[in-house]
């Protein structure tokens, strides 16, 4: 098993956060924490799509740039990009005496890493096609 390249992972994390941070701001502005599932703005779904795309893009950047173990790099980039806002969220929730759903955190972290693996697969595929080693594109 090869070691993970931190510069590759940080590149993926930074690309992920470019899409994720505006989505989080959108959720904070438009989301109503008390009315989840009832009378919510549909912009919440746009934010969800931005978050998923952020994980895919970060995984793709990390997977394409990784010399070895591209899927591990993609998963690590997406997981770290997920973890940064989650740490802040947990601290804020604890400061406000709100509960922290550990099972939800575990599931969402696993989901983010899985989406990063999908992104790494896309990045590998794009890199293979761009380098001329894959199927013809025309």
Protein Blocks (a to p, Z undefined) as FASTA:
>chain_A
ZZddfklmmmmmmmmmmmmmmmmmmmmmmpcfklgoiagcfklmmmmmmmmmmmmmmmmm
mmmmpmghkllmmmmmmmmmmmmmmmmmmmmmmmnopacdfklmmmmmmmmmmmmmmmmm
mmmmmmmmmnopaccfZZ
